[in-house]
Amino acid sequence: MRHYFFEVLSILLLGGSLLFFLECIDYLKQRDYVASIILLLIGLAVISVGKEMARLALAQKD
């Protein structure tokens, strides 16, 4: 059961990081570079957590 929880959580985190990147692009269009850099860093952090959750889901599969 834990395996499925970690899989769903990793998919949600990876999808959520894409939303941060899309918002980053919107801020770049508005020429707000500081907010764009902050959103880029948050997106990278969320994608790294999602990657670790996916790795944990694979470890729980066995």
Backbone torsions as a table, in degrees:
resi	resn	phi	psi	omega
1	MET	NA	-38.2	179.5
2	ARG	-63.6	-32.9	-180.0
3	HIS	-58.3	-45.9	-178.9
4	TYR	-68.6	-36.4	178.0
5	PHE	-61.3	-45.1	-179.9
6	PHE	-68.8	-33.4	177.1
7	GLU	-65.3	-46.9	-179.9
8	VAL	-64.9	-41.4	179.8
9	LEU	-64.2	-39.2	179.3
10	SER	-68.8	-37.4	177.1
11	ILE	-65.2	-41.9	178.2
12	LEU	-64.2	-40.1	179.8
13	LEU	-68.6	-40.6	178.0
14	LEU	-67.1	-38.4	176.1
15	GLY	-67.7	-38.4	177.9
16	GLY	-65.1	-33.4	178.4
17	SER	-67.8	-32.2	176.2
18	LEU	-64.3	-35.2	176.8
19	LEU	-64.7	-37.7	176.3
20	PHE	-64.1	-39.2	179.9
21	PHE	-69.1	-37.1	176.6
22	LEU	-65.3	-39.8	177.0
23	GLU	-67.4	-33.4	176.0
24	CYS	-61.9	-40.9	178.4
25	ILE	-65.0	-39.2	177.9
26	ASP	-63.0	-40.4	178.3
27	TYR	-68.9	-32.2	176.0
28	LEU	-67.0	-35.0	176.5
29	LYS	-64.7	-31.9	179.2
30	GLN	-86.1	0.6	-179.0
31	ARG	61.4	34.5	174.3
32	ASP	-101.0	87.1	-169.7
33	TYR	-74.7	-32.6	-179.5
34	VAL	-67.1	-46.7	178.3
35	ALA	-63.9	-35.4	179.4
36	SER	-65.2	-42.1	178.4
37	ILE	-65.3	-40.8	179.1
38	ILE	-63.2	-44.3	178.1
39	LEU	-65.6	-34.7	176.9
40	LEU	-63.7	-43.2	179.1
41	LEU	-66.0	-39.6	177.3
42	ILE	-64.9	-42.1	178.1
43	GLY	-61.6	-40.7	177.7
44	LEU	-66.0	-37.5	178.4
45	ALA	-66.8	-42.1	-179.6
46	VAL	-67.1	-38.4	179.6
47	ILE	-69.0	-32.2	177.6
48	SER	-71.2	-35.8	176.0
49	VAL	-67.4	-40.0	177.0
50	GLY	-62.8	-37.4	177.6
51	LYS	-64.5	-41.3	178.9
52	GLU	-68.0	-36.1	176.1
53	MET	-65.4	-38.2	176.8
54	ALA	-65.4	-39.1	177.7
55	ARG	-65.6	-39.3	177.9
56	LEU	-67.2	-35.7	177.4
57	ALA	-65.2	-38.0	176.8
58	LEU	-67.6	-34.7	178.9
59	ALA	-70.4	-32.7	179.6
60	GLN	-76.7	-15.1	-176.3
61	LYS	-64.9	-32.0	-177.5
62	ASP	-72.9	NA	NA
